[in-house]
Amino acid sequence: MSLLDKFDVVEQLMSGLESVGKNPTSVVFDTINSATEAVVEGRTTILAGTNNYLGLTFDQDCISAGVTALRTQGTGTTGSRMANGSYASHIKLETELADFFQCENAMVFSTGYAANLGVLTAVLGKGDAVLLDADAHASLYDGCRMSGADIFRFKHNDTHSLERRLQRLKERASRCLIIVEGMYSVLGDRAPLAEIVELKNRFGASLLVDEAHSLGVFGERGCGVAELDGVLDEVDFIVGTFSKSLGAMGGFCASRHDVLGLFRYVSRPFMFTASPSPAVMATTREALAQLRNRPGLRDALWSNANQLYSGLQKLGFELGPEISPVVAVRCKDRESALFNWDKLLEAGVYVNMMLPPATPGGASFLRCSISAAHTQEQINTIIEKFAGL
Ligand SMILES: Cc1ncc(COP(=O)(O)O)c(C=O)c1O
């Protein structure tokens, strides 16, 4: 046995993916034409799996802001904020995020993944308990594991399961953190946040909500599911990413707790990595301003989401439980998911392939994520190509 033998399994898995057609993890977008269109293997392809919910990646004002920052502040920060100091744009974005979420504190991280690791390792330690939704993102799991806290999973979106877990924790419940996502990324279903907040308050626990997929998508002002459900000021920590609706890169935490300011001195995923580049801060700040000032983007997104969901439903596909910008089409099995994914790509539609173990219930899905930038014609083409499967 050698150290590297474990990679035999990975190799087998990858060649298994290629048995039906193209390996979904090896797609290359040769040219990106717009937020919703690219060229893949010489074919013009509709992008229906990008998380580019507001379609801002090609917004001219975002691009101009990035270009100006590149020219005036350089290509990168070349170090962490602890060691090399902050750029004014890091601080400005943190102020703007705190204002947006109507809380006192916000902190920017280099990615959404780092935000989850950074917040969870700061908040939690040995002896603390975490109640984690079973379908939570890998970055939430990893952050919990890194923290050394005791991890207890509850059934996905099941408040009875959460309540039983809280009861079993007894006096430890008041030192426990409940972790959920606003909207879940595979099926597009939402956490029942009002009920979860009621439980959190009853047991004296704390609550972290990851709004990675709901920022800019839900709520009157686009804050996410916590705003939609009227519990924004009840959530202890809101985390999220700039890499989806804001079309950039980076992550954040917003909180009404002043201790967030102290995370800067204890959070290793914040302290020991380079801070986001000036261009990334500039495009993110402009995108956040657009998210706030252009509610029409959200209207366009929802109109497209409705069109796709009802179109695919009429064709008889089994979809996620609620209409959302994530439309997941359940496949019979892994092989049919691989086969149909490949067929869609050949027909000029790129969607995400979702296979177990990264999926709820071990099922296989073709996952579409819809953008405000899709045209009605593009949505009709996506529906037409699904009809041809
Ligand atoms: C729920 C959730 N949290 C965090 C992340 C990580 O964000 P990032 O890609 O910006 O690191 C993702 C990314 O897919 C996500 O879906």
The ligand as an SDF file (V2000), in Angstrom:
LIG
                    3D

 16 16  0  0  0  0  0  0  0  0999 V2000
  -24.4230   27.6600    0.8210 C   0  0  0  0  0  0  0  0  0  0  0  0
  -23.0370   28.0250    0.3830 C   0  0  0  0  0  0  0  0  0  0  0  0
  -22.2060   28.5840    1.2730 N   0  0  0  0  0  0  0  0  0  0  0  0
  -20.9530   28.9380    0.9250 C   0  0  0  0  0  0  0  0  0  0  0  0
  -20.4620   28.7230   -0.3430 C   0  0  0  0  0  0  0  0  0  0  0  0
  -19.0500   29.0820   -0.6680 C   0  0  0  0  0  0  0  0  0  0  0  0
  -18.9820   30.2560   -1.3930 O   0  0  0  0  0  0  0  0  0  0  0  0
  -17.7340   30.6070   -2.3040 P   0  0  0  0  0  0  0  0  0  0  0  0
  -17.8850   29.8580   -3.5850 O   0  0  0  0  0  0  0  0  0  0  0  0
  -17.8110   32.0890   -2.4830 O   0  0  0  0  0  0  0  0  0  0  0  0
  -16.4980   30.2060   -1.5890 O   0  0  0  0  0  0  0  0  0  0  0  0
  -21.3040   28.1640   -1.2970 C   0  0  0  0  0  0  0  0  0  0  0  0
  -20.8020   27.9490   -2.6610 C   0  0  0  0  0  0  0  0  0  0  0  0
  -21.2640   27.2010   -3.4430 O   0  0  0  0  0  0  0  0  0  0  0  0
  -22.6240   27.7960   -0.9350 C   0  0  0  0  0  0  0  0  0  0  0  0
  -23.4630   27.2480   -1.8160 O   0  0  0  0  0  0  0  0  0  0  0  0
  1  2  1  0
  2  3  1  0
  2 15  2  0
  3  4  2  0
  4  5  1  0
  5  6  1  0
  5 12  2  0
  6  7  1  0
  7  8  1  0
  8  9  2  0
  8 10  1  0
  8 11  1  0
 12 13  1  0
 12 15  1  0
 13 14  2  0
 15 16  1  0
M  END
$$$$
